[in-house]
Amino acid sequence: MLNKRKLFLSSSTVFITCNLLLSSIVPIFATEVTESESIQSSQDAELPEVVNESEELEAVSEDITNSESTETQDESLEVSEETDTVESVEEIEPVEVAETDESEPVVKAEELPEVVEGMNGFINDPDMTEETVGFEGEFGTLEEHNREDTYDLAMQLMYMDLEEKDIEPKLVASTSYTTSKSSSGITYVDDFINTIVPYAIEDSIRSGILPSITIAQGALESAWGLSGLTKQANNLFGIKDSNDWTGAIYNVVTAEYADPQKDSTGKVIKEGYWYEIVASFRKYSSWLGSIRDHGDFFTSTEWRKNNYRFVVGEKNYKKAAQALQDAGYATDPTYARKLISIIENYDLSKYDQVPVLSADYHVQKYGWLTKVGTELSLGHAGDDLRIEDFNFTFPNNANIGINYSAHIQKRGWINNITTGNNAGNIGKSMRMEAVKLNLTGEASKSFDIYYRVYSDTVGWSGWAKNGSPAGTEGYAKKIRSLEIKIAWKDEPPVSVGNNSFKIYSKPNVNYTSHVQSVGWMDWVDNGKRSGTMGRSLRLEGLKVYLSSQPYSGSITYQTHVQTYGWLPNVSDGSLTGTVGEKKRLEAVKINLTGTMAEEFDVYYRTHIQTYGWTGWAKNGQPSGSEGLARRLEAMEIKLVEKGGKAPGTTNRSFYK
C-alpha cells in the first residue's frame, strides 16, 4: 500500500524552512543515484504476485555479475560524484509515516483530481501553491519532489489504466503480449506513451539506452508526466543538479533520509530519521531536452560511465532494468520489477526493434544536412529553398533497407535509388517535385513507411505510404520539406488518403447564362460565348464554377441587376441575378480565391445593348454598365496563367 508522508507545506512554511535549512545545511546536490529514501516492506505488495518472478529476475541479475556497481566504491569518489554530504544537520522532527489500512479500497479513475487534456495539463486546483502541487486524498499527498510517492502513483495509474482497458496486469508477460495505444483507458497514459516514443527511439541511437527503458523510467519517475517536477521543469527522470550540469535549475524542498548511526560493534546508537532540505533539480525547455540529458547522463563522467556500463548498450530490457537497480540509480529494491512491469504491460520492448532511419538531405544554399530517427522532418516549409537530393540508410539494422524514386525537373522520374545512394541531382539547380519511398529487406515485413511533402504554392500533400507518390508532377513546384514516419504495420501513425499526389491538369472555367424567353443556355468553358447576339434578348441570371483545377481556391462573382443594383457575391455554381422576374443584368464582377488566385488571372467581357463588346476586365473589375439602363446580351470568361497576356484589348471594359 502507499506510504503517506505528510510533506504538504504552505508557501510561508516553505520560505521559512528554506532559510533555516540554508543556514544549517551545507548541501552538495547530487544526481538521483544517491537519493537516500526509506523503503517500506509494503512496497512489495504494490505489484501483482507473479509465479517464479524472483527466480526470473535472479537469473537476470546473475547475467550482470562482475558489475562494480555492487562493489564498494572509493569513498572519496562517491562523495564527489554521487552522494549528498551533510556536514552539520540540526535534527528536524521526523516526518510522520502513516501506513494505509490494508483494507483500503483501490482508487477508481473517476476519483482522480481533474487533469487538463493533453501533456501540458496537471492538477486543476487553484488552492495549491507551486511548492505543494500534488495529488491529495486516497493517494496521500504527492509533492512534485517526493520520489517514492511518485513511484507509487505511477504504478497505481498503470493498474487503473489496465483495469479500464480490461487487461489483467502482469509483471513478466510473454513477448506477444500487446496493448492498444488508443483505448478506453486513462487518456494521459496513452498520451504520455505516444508523445515520448519517437523521442526515446531517436535518442537510443546516440545514447545506447533502450527506448523501452527510457519510456518506462520516464513513466515511473514522472508518474506518466503528471509530477510537479515534470510540470514545472520538464524533468521526466528526477535528475538533480550536479557539478557537470551547466543548464537551468529548479529548486524545491524535498525529504531525505538519514541512515541509522552505528558504533564500532554495529549497535545502532541513533535511529534513522527523515529531514527536509532544499534540493536543486535540472530544468529543461522541453521533454526532448530531458530525454537527451537522460541519455547523456550515464556517460557524462568517468564514474558514471563505469557505474552504468551494463546499462549503456544493453539489448535486453530485463538485464538493463536490473543493471540500473544494481548500479544504484534508485534505492527502491523493486525498481527493476517496476520498470519491467511497465514495459511488459504496455509491450514497450517492441520499440527496441523499430529501425532508425538516417537521412542525409541536400538543401539549396545549405548543402548536406543529416537527421536520425523514426519520425523525421527534413527541410523547412517556411523557407523558399528546394530540397535537391536524399541519401537514406539504416545504420544499425542490416535486415532492412530503403529505396526511393524522385521526380526531378526536366529529368522526370529517377527510379529505384537504393540504400546509401542518391539521385545525382546536386549542383544542377533543378527542383525535386515528387518522391516515392519503400522499405526493403526481411524486417520490412513488419513495418510501414509514411511520408508527405510540402511543395511551393500547393502546400502539404496528403500522407503516402509504401511506394505511393507524394508531391506534384507538371506543376513546376519544388519540394521544400519532407516528413517521414516509420511504424509497426498494426499501428498506423497517420491516415492515408488519395490526396498525396497531384498531376497537373489545366483548369477550366465553366459558365451558363439564363436568357430572356430562352431559359438556361448550355454550359460553355474557357472563353466561349454564353448568351445571344442580334436578338435583343437580355441576360437575367449567371452561374460559374471551376473544374479540373490544379490548386485550391474557388471562383466568386456578382451581378448588377435592374432596380436591385449590385447583388452579394456567390461562388462555385450558385445563381446570381434573377429568374422569372424579367430583370436585366447590367454588369458583372468575377474573381478567384485561394491558390488559384495566386496562379491565375480571370478575364471576362460582356456584350452590351447598343455598345457591343466591352474590353476585357479581370480579377474583380466591373464589366458592363451602370446607370445607363443597358442590358447584357452575352459574355465570355477565360483563365490566363498569372501575369500572362490578356485575351484582347482591355480598353473600355465598363461604362457608367
C-alpha positions in Angstrom: 0.0 0.0 0.0 1.0 3.6 -0.2 3.2 5.5 2.3 1.7 8.8 3.2 4.5 11.2 4.1 3.0 14.5 5.1 5.2 17.0 3.2 2.4 19.3 2.3 3.8 22.8 3.1 2.2 26.2 2.8 4.2 28.9 0.8 5.2 30.6 4.0 6.4 27.3 5.6 8.5 26.6 2.6 10.1 30.0 2.7 10.9 29.7 6.5 12.1 26.1 6.1 14.3 27.0 3.2 16.0 29.8 5.1 16.6 27.6 8.2 18.0 24.8 6.1 20.2 27.0 4.1 21.8 28.4 7.3 22.2 24.9 8.9 23.0 22.6 6.0 25.8 22.6 3.5 24.1 20.9 0.6 26.1 19.2 -2.1 23.4 18.5 -4.7 23.7 15.1 -6.2 22.1 13.2 -9.0 19.3 10.8 -8.4 21.7 7.9 -7.9 22.3 8.8 -4.3 18.9 9.8 -3.1 18.6 8.0 0.3 15.0 7.0 0.8 13.4 4.7 3.3 11.9 1.7 1.5 9.0 0.2 3.3 8.4 -3.5 3.0 4.8 -2.7 2.0 6.2 -1.8 -1.5 6.4 -5.5 -2.2 2.6 -5.5 -2.1 2.3 -2.9 -4.8 2.9 -5.4 -7.7 0.7 -8.3 -8.5 2.1 -11.6 -7.4 3.8 -13.5 -10.3 4.8 -17.1 -10.2 8.6 -17.6 -10.2 9.2 -13.8 -10.7 12.1 -13.9 -8.1 13.8 -16.7 -10.0 13.5 -14.9 -13.3 15.0 -11.7 -12.0 17.6 -13.6 -10.1 18.6 -15.2 -13.4 18.8 -11.8 -15.0 20.9 -10.4 -12.1 23.3 -13.3 -12.5 24.0 -12.2 -16.1 25.3 -9.0 -14.7 27.9 -10.4 -12.4 31.2 -8.5 -12.2 29.2 -5.2 -12.0 31.3 -2.9 -9.9 28.1 -1.1 -9.1 27.5 -3.8 -6.5 31.1 -3.5 -5.1 32.3 -0.9 -2.6 33.3 2.3 -4.5 36.1 4.6 -3.5 34.6 6.8 -0.7 36.1 10.0 -2.0 34.8 9.3 -5.5 31.3 8.5 -4.3 31.1 11.7 -2.2 32.3 13.9 -5.1 30.2 12.3 -7.8 27.1 10.6 -6.3 26.3 11.5 -2.7 24.7 14.2 -0.6 27.1 15.2 2.2 25.6 16.9 5.2 28.4 18.3 7.5 26.1 19.6 10.2 22.4 19.0 10.4 20.1 20.3 13.1 17.7 17.4 13.6 14.2 18.2 12.4 11.2 16.3 13.7 10.9 13.2 11.6 8.1 13.3 9.1 5.2 11.1 10.2 4.9 7.9 8.2 1.4 6.5 8.3 0.6 3.2 6.7 -2.8 2.8 5.0 -5.3 0.3 6.1 -4.8 -3.0 4.3 -8.5 -3.0 3.6 -8.3 0.4 1.8 -10.1 0.2 -1.5 -8.4 0.7 -4.8 -8.9 4.2 -6.1 -11.0 4.4 -9.3 -10.1 6.6 -12.2 -13.1 8.9 -11.7 -11.8 9.7 -8.2 -8.6 11.2 -9.5 -8.3 15.0 -9.5 -9.2 16.7 -12.7 -6.4 16.6 -15.3 -6.3 19.0 -18.2 -6.4 17.3 -21.5 -3.0 16.6 -23.1 0.5 16.5 -21.8 0.7 20.2 -20.8 -2.1 19.7 -18.2 -1.8 19.0 -14.5 -4.0 19.4 -11.5 -6.7 21.9 -11.9 -6.7 23.2 -8.3 -6.0 26.9 -7.8 -5.7 26.5 -4.0 -2.4 24.6 -4.4 0.8 26.6 -4.4 3.7 26.0 -6.8 5.6 24.4 -3.9 2.9 22.0 -2.9 1.2 20.9 -6.1 0.3 17.2 -5.9 -2.4 14.6 -5.6 -4.2 14.6 -2.2 -6.8 12.2 -1.0 -6.7 8.4 -1.3 -3.2 8.6 -2.8 -1.9 10.7 0.1 -0.1 14.0 -0.6 2.3 13.7 -3.6 4.7 16.6 -3.8 6.5 17.2 -7.1 9.8 16.3 -5.5 8.8 13.1 -3.5 10.3 10.3 -5.5 8.9 7.3 -3.6 5.3 8.7 -3.8 5.8 9.4 -7.5 6.6 5.7 -8.0 3.6 4.7 -6.0 1.3 6.9 -8.1 2.9 5.8 -11.4 2.1 2.1 -10.5 -1.4 2.9 -9.3 -2.2 4.7 -12.5 -0.8 1.8 -14.5 -3.1 -0.7 -12.7 -6.1 1.6 -13.1 -5.4 2.2 -16.8 -5.1 -1.6 -17.4 -8.3 -2.1 -15.4 -10.1 0.4 -17.6 -8.8 -1.4 -20.7 -9.9 -4.7 -19.2 -6.4 -6.1 -19.2 -5.0 -8.3 -16.5 -1.9 -6.7 -15.1 1.3 -8.8 -15.4 4.8 -8.4 -14.3 6.5 -10.7 -16.7 4.4 -11.3 -19.8 5.1 -13.2 -23.0 6.7 -11.3 -25.8 3.5 -11.5 -27.8 1.6 -9.6 -25.1 0.4 -6.3 -26.6 -1.8 -3.4 -25.6 -3.6 -0.9 -27.9 -2.1 2.6 -27.8 -5.6 4.1 -28.2 -8.2 2.8 -25.8 -10.8 3.5 -23.3 -8.3 3.6 -20.5 -6.8 6.7 -18.8 -6.2 9.2 -21.6 -3.0 10.7 -20.3 -1.2 7.3 -20.0 -1.7 6.8 -23.7 -0.8 10.4 -24.4 2.4 10.0 -22.5 3.5 6.9 -24.4 2.5 8.4 -27.8 4.5 11.6 -27.0 7.7 10.1 -25.6 8.1 7.1 -28.0 9.7 8.9 -31.0 12.0 10.9 -28.7 13.1 7.7 -26.9 13.8 5.9 -30.2 15.7 8.8 -31.7 17.8 9.2 -28.6 18.6 5.5 -28.4 20.9 5.6 -31.4 23.0 8.4 -29.8 22.9 7.2 -26.2 22.7 3.4 -26.4 19.8 3.3 -23.9 17.0 1.1 -25.0 13.8 3.0 -25.9 11.7 0.7 -23.6 13.9 1.6 -20.6 13.7 5.4 -21.4 9.9 5.2 -21.7 9.4 3.1 -18.6 11.8 5.2 -16.5 10.1 8.4 -17.7 6.7 6.9 -16.8 7.8 5.8 -13.3 9.9 8.8 -12.4 7.3 11.4 -13.6 4.0 9.5 -12.8 3.2 9.4 -16.5 4.1 13.1 -16.9 1.9 14.3 -14.1 4.5 15.1 -11.4 5.2 18.6 -10.3 8.8 18.3 -11.3 7.8 17.4 -14.8 5.2 20.1 -15.0 7.4 22.9 -13.7 10.8 21.9 -15.1 10.1 19.3 -17.9 12.2 16.9 -15.7 11.0 13.5 -16.6 13.6 11.4 -14.8 14.1 13.2 -11.4 17.8 14.1 -12.3 19.3 16.5 -9.8 21.7 19.3 -10.3 25.4 18.4 -10.2 28.8 19.9 -10.9 28.8 18.8 -14.5 25.4 20.5 -15.2 25.6 24.0 -16.7 21.9 24.4 -17.5 18.9 25.9 -15.6 17.9 24.5 -12.3 14.6 24.3 -10.3 14.8 24.5 -6.5 12.4 22.5 -4.3 12.0 21.5 -0.7 12.4 17.7 -0.5 12.8 15.0 2.1 16.0 13.0 2.6 16.6 10.0 4.9 19.5 9.9 7.3 20.6 6.3 7.9 20.9 5.0 11.4 24.3 5.6 13.1 26.1 2.6 14.5 29.1 2.2 16.7 32.1 0.1 16.0 30.3 -3.1 17.1 27.4 -2.4 14.8 25.0 -1.4 17.5 22.5 1.4 16.5 23.2 4.4 18.6 20.9 6.7 16.7 17.8 5.8 14.7 17.4 6.9 11.1 15.1 9.8 10.5 13.7 12.0 7.8 14.7 15.6 7.3 14.0 18.3 4.8 16.5 20.1 2.6 16.4 22.4 -0.4 17.4 20.5 -3.5 18.2 21.7 -7.0 16.9 19.7 -9.9 17.8 20.1 -13.6 15.4 22.2 -15.6 14.8 21.7 -19.3 13.0 23.7 -22.0 11.2 20.6 -23.3 10.7 16.9 -22.9 13.1 16.2 -25.7 15.8 18.1 -23.7 15.1 16.0 -20.7 15.3 12.7 -22.7 18.6 13.7 -24.3 20.1 14.7 -21.0 18.9 11.3 -19.6 20.7 9.6 -22.4 23.9 11.6 -21.8 23.8 11.3 -18.1 25.0 7.7 -18.0 28.3 8.5 -19.7 28.7 12.2 -18.7 31.5 11.5 -16.1 34.1 8.7 -15.9 32.4 7.4 -12.7 29.0 7.2 -14.3 30.5 5.6 -17.5 31.9 2.8 -15.4 29.0 2.6 -13.0 26.4 2.2 -15.8 28.5 0.2 -18.2 26.0 -2.7 -18.0 23.1 -0.3 -18.9 24.5 1.5 -21.9 24.4 -0.7 -25.0 22.4 -3.5 -23.3 19.9 -5.0 -25.8 17.8 -6.9 -23.2 15.5 -4.7 -21.3 15.3 -7.0 -18.3 19.1 -7.0 -17.9 19.1 -3.2 -18.4 16.5 -2.7 -15.8 18.3 -4.9 -13.3 21.6 -3.2 -14.1 20.0 0.2 -13.3 19.0 -1.1 -9.9 22.3 -2.8 -9.2 24.2 0.4 -10.1 22.1 2.3 -7.6 20.1 4.5 -9.9 17.3 4.3 -7.3 17.3 2.9 -3.7 13.9 1.2 -4.3 14.7 -2.6 -4.1 11.8 -3.2 -6.5 12.9 -0.6 -9.0 13.8 -3.2 -11.7 10.5 -5.0 -11.1 8.5 -1.8 -11.6 10.3 -0.9 -14.9 9.8 -4.5 -16.2 6.2 -4.4 -15.2 5.6 -1.2 -17.2 7.5 -2.5 -20.2 5.7 -5.8 -20.2 2.2 -4.5 -19.7 2.5 -1.9 -22.5 4.6 -4.0 -24.8 7.3 -1.3 -24.9 10.0 -3.7 -25.9 8.7 -3.6 -29.5 10.1 -0.1 -29.7 13.5 -1.5 -29.2 13.2 -3.2 -32.6 11.9 -0.2 -34.6 14.5 0.6 -37.3 16.0 4.0 -37.1 16.5 5.9 -40.3 19.5 8.1 -41.1 18.6 10.7 -43.7 21.2 12.9 -45.4 19.4 15.6 -47.5 20.8 18.3 -49.7 19.2 21.7 -49.3 19.8 24.6 -51.7 22.4 27.0 -50.2 23.0 24.9 -47.1 24.4 21.7 -48.7 24.1 18.3 -47.0 22.3 18.0 -43.6 21.5 14.9 -41.5 18.7 13.8 -39.2 18.2 10.4 -37.5 15.1 8.9 -36.1 11.8 7.2 -36.8 9.9 10.4 -37.3 11.8 12.9 -39.4 11.2 16.4 -40.7 13.6 17.3 -43.5 13.9 20.9 -44.7 11.7 23.7 -43.7 8.3 24.5 -45.2 8.8 28.2 -44.4 12.0 28.6 -46.3 11.9 29.2 -50.1 14.7 26.7 -50.6 14.4 23.5 -52.6 15.4 20.0 -51.3 17.6 18.7 -54.1 18.7 15.2 -53.1 18.5 12.4 -50.5 20.6 9.6 -49.2 18.9 7.1 -46.8 20.4 4.3 -44.6 19.5 2.2 -41.6 22.9 2.3 -39.9 22.1 -0.1 -37.0 19.9 -2.7 -38.8 21.2 -4.8 -41.6 17.8 -6.6 -42.1 16.1 -3.5 -43.5 16.8 -1.1 -46.4 15.1 1.6 -48.4 14.8 2.6 -52.0 13.2 5.7 -53.4 12.3 7.4 -56.6 12.3 11.1 -57.3 10.6 13.2 -59.9 13.1 15.9 -61.0 12.6 19.0 -63.2 13.4 18.2 -66.8 14.5 14.6 -65.9 11.2 13.1 -64.9 11.1 10.1 -62.6 14.5 8.7 -61.4 13.5 5.2 -60.1 14.8 2.7 -57.6 17.6 4.6 -55.9 18.9 2.1 -53.3 20.1 2.4 -49.7 23.1 4.6 -49.4 22.8 6.2 -52.9 21.3 9.5 -54.1 19.6 10.8 -57.3 22.7 12.7 -58.5 20.8 16.0 -58.5 23.4 18.1 -56.7 24.7 21.2 -58.4 22.2 21.1 -61.3 19.9 23.8 -59.9 16.9 21.6 -60.7 14.0 21.1 -58.3 12.7 17.8 -56.9 9.0 17.7 -57.3 7.8 14.3 -56.0 9.1 11.2 -54.2 8.2 7.6 -53.6 9.7 5.7 -50.6 9.7 2.0 -50.0 11.2 -0.3 -47.4 13.1 -3.4 -48.4 14.7 -6.4 -46.6 13.3 -9.1 -44.3 12.4 -6.6 -41.4 10.3 -4.5 -43.8 7.6 -7.1 -43.5 6.9 -5.7 -40.0 7.0 -2.0 -40.8 5.4 0.6 -43.0 6.9 3.9 -44.1 4.7 7.0 -44.3 5.7 10.3 -45.9 4.4 13.6 -47.2 5.9 16.7 -48.9 5.5 20.4 -48.8 5.5 22.0 -52.3 5.6 25.6 -53.4 2.1 27.1 -53.6 0.4 23.7 -53.3 1.4 23.3 -49.6 1.4 19.9 -47.7 0.4 16.9 -49.6 -1.6 14.1 -48.0 0.3 11.2 -46.5 1.6 8.5 -48.9 2.7 5.0 -47.9 5.0 2.2 -49.1 5.9 3.4 -52.6 2.9 5.6 -53.4 3.9 9.0 -54.9 3.8 12.2 -52.8 4.2 15.7 -54.3 3.3 17.0 -57.8 4.0 16.4 -61.4 3.7 19.1 -64.1 3.2 21.9 -61.6 6.9 23.1 -61.7 6.8 23.3 -57.9 9.8 22.4 -55.8 9.7 20.4 -52.6 10.7 22.4 -49.6 10.2 19.8 -46.9 9.7 16.0 -46.5 8.2 14.3 -43.4 8.8 10.6 -42.8 7.3 8.2 -40.2 8.3 4.6 -39.7 5.7 2.5 -37.8 4.7 -1.1 -37.0 2.2 -2.4 -39.5 -0.6 -2.7 -37.0 -0.1 0.9 -35.7 -0.6 3.5 -38.5 0.5 6.9 -37.1 -1.4 8.9 -39.7 -4.4 8.5 -42.1 -3.6 7.9 -45.7 -5.9 9.4 -48.3 -5.9 9.9 -52.1 -4.6 13.4 -52.0 -0.9 12.8 -51.7 0.0 13.3 -55.3 -1.2 15.7 -58.0 -0.6 15.6 -61.7 -1.1 19.0 -63.3 -4.2 19.4 -65.4 -5.2 22.7 -67.0 -8.1 24.3 -65.1 -11.4 25.1 -66.8 -13.9 27.8 -66.1 -17.4 26.7 -66.8 -20.4 29.0 -67.1 -24.0 29.3 -68.2 -26.5 32.2 -68.5 -30.3 32.5 -68.2 -31.6 34.3 -71.3 -35.0 36.1 -71.7 -37.5 33.8 -73.5 -34.8 31.0 -73.9 -34.0 29.9 -70.4 -30.7 28.4 -69.3 -28.1 28.1 -72.1 -25.8 25.1 -72.5 -22.7 25.1 -70.3 -19.6 26.5 -72.1 -16.0 27.0 -71.0 -12.7 28.9 -71.4 -13.7 31.9 -73.5 -16.7 30.6 -75.4 -19.7 32.8 -75.7 -22.8 32.4 -73.5 -26.0 34.4 -74.4 -27.2 35.7 -77.8 -26.3 38.5 -80.2 -28.6 40.3 -82.6 -31.8 39.1 -80.9 -32.2 41.9 -78.4 -32.6 39.4 -75.5 -31.4 40.2 -72.0 -29.3 38.1 -69.7 -31.2 37.5 -66.4 -29.0 35.1 -64.4 -25.5 33.6 -64.3 -23.7 30.5 -62.9 -19.9 29.9 -62.9 -17.7 27.2 -61.5 -14.1 25.8 -61.9 -13.3 22.2 -63.0 -10.0 20.3 -63.3 -8.5 22.9 -61.1 -4.9 22.1 -60.1 -4.9 24.3 -57.0 -7.1 25.1 -54.1 -9.5 28.0 -54.2 -12.7 29.0 -55.9 -14.4 31.5 -58.2 -16.7 34.2 -56.9 -18.9 36.5 -58.9 -21.7 39.1 -58.5 -24.0 41.0 -60.9 -25.6 44.4 -61.1 -29.4 43.8 -61.7 -32.0 46.2 -62.9 -33.6 48.1 -59.9 -31.6 45.9 -57.4 -28.1 47.2 -58.0 -25.1 45.1 -57.0 -26.1 41.7 -55.5 -23.9 39.9 -52.9 -21.0 37.7 -54.0 -21.8 34.0 -54.7 -19.4 31.2 -55.7 -18.9 27.8 -57.3 -22.0 27.4 -59.5 -24.5 29.3 -57.4 -27.1 31.7 -59.1 -26.5 35.4 -59.3 -29.2 37.6 -60.9 -32.8 36.6 -61.1 -35.1 34.0 -62.9 -38.7 34.8 -63.7 -38.6 38.4 -62.6 -37.8 39.9 -66.1 -34.9 41.9 -64.7 -31.9 42.5 -66.9 -28.3 42.0 -65.9 -26.3 45.2 -66.5 -22.8 44.4 -65.2 -20.7 41.6 -63.7 -17.6 41.2 -61.5 -15.6 37.9 -61.3 -12.7 36.9 -59.1 -10.6 34.0 -58.0 -9.7 33.0 -54.4 -7.0 30.9 -52.7 -4.1 29.4 -54.5 -6.0 29.7 -57.8 -5.8 33.5 -57.4 -2.0 33.2 -56.9 -1.6 31.2 -60.1 -4.2 32.6 -62.5 -6.0 35.7 -63.6 -9.6 35.5 -64.6 -10.6 37.7 -67.6 -14.1 38.4 -68.8 -16.0 40.7 -71.2 -19.7 41.5 -71.9 -21.8 42.4 -74.9 -24.0 45.5 -74.0 -27.1 46.7 -75.8 -26.1 49.4 -78.3 -22.4 49.4 -77.1 -21.4 46.0 -78.3 -18.4 44.1 -76.8 -16.5 45.8 -73.9 -12.8 45.4 -73.4 -11.6 42.6 -71.1 -11.9 43.2 -67.3 -10.0 41.0 -64.8 -9.9 39.9 -61.2 -12.9 41.7 -59.8 -13.1 44.7 -62.1 -16.6 45.6 -63.3 -17.6 44.7 -66.9 -20.8 46.2 -68.5 -22.5 49.4 -67.5 -24.2 51.1 -64.5 -26.9 53.8 -64.6 -27.4 53.6 -68.3 -30.3 51.1 -68.4 -28.5 48.9 -70.9 -28.9 45.1 -70.9 -26.2 42.5 -71.1 -26.8 40.2 -74.0 -23.8 37.9 -73.9 -20.5 37.3 -72.1 -17.2 35.4 -72.2 -14.9 34.2 -69.4 -11.3 33.0 -69.6 -8.4 31.9 -67.3 -4.9 33.1 -68.0 -1.7 32.0 -66.1 -0.7 34.7 -63.7 0.9 37.6 -65.4 0.1 36.2 -68.9 -1.2 38.3 -71.8 -4.8 39.4 -71.8 -7.1 37.7 -74.4 -7.7 41.0 -76.1 -7.9 44.7 -75.6 -8.7 45.9 -72.0 -9.9 49.4 -73.1 -13.4 50.5 -72.2 -14.4 47.4 -70.1 -17.0 49.4 -68.1 -19.4 52.3 -68.8 -21.0 54.5 -66.2 
